[in-house]
Amino acid sequence: MSNKFDDFLQEQLKDSEIRKEYVALQAEHTLIQTEINTGQQSRMTPKDLDSLE
């Protein structure tokens, strides 16, 4: 079942320039989501995560 955001995203991705940028950012978004998930699982705070950099 799709929602309004999914419908909006699919419409926007029909534009080749938007799709190109969206695809280019996927690796960065995946990395950020992995950091968020790791922090949540280990109960680290955002400050703790910053100190790892």
N, C-alpha and C positions, 0 to 999 in steps of 0.2 A: 504494500500500500504506500503510495507516495504522499508526501505532504507539500505544503505550499513552497517551502524552501527547495525541495528536490525539483519541483516543477520549474521554479525560477532558475535554479542552477542549470538544468538541462536546456532551458531556453537561452541562457547567456552563453553556454558552451557551443552554441551553433555559430557564434562569432569566432572566426579563426584566430584573431589576436587574443581574445580573452581565453580561448582554449589553450593556446600556446603558453601563456603566462600561468594558467592554472596547472598545467602539466609540469612546467618548470619548477613550481613551488611545492609539488607533492613530496619530494624528498625532505625538504625542510619541515613541512607539516608533520610528516611521519616521525622525524626525529623529536620534534617538540612534544608530540603526543606520547612517544615512548618515555621521555623525561617526566611528563606529568604522571603517567601510569606508574613508573618506578617510584616516584616520590610518594604517591598515594599508598602504594603497597608497603613501602618501608616507613611510612608515617613521617616522612621528611617534610619540613616546611619550605616555602619558597626561599627563605634566607639560607637554609641548609644547602639547597640546590645551587644557589649563587656561589656559595663558597667552594663548590667543586670545580668551577671554571678557572 
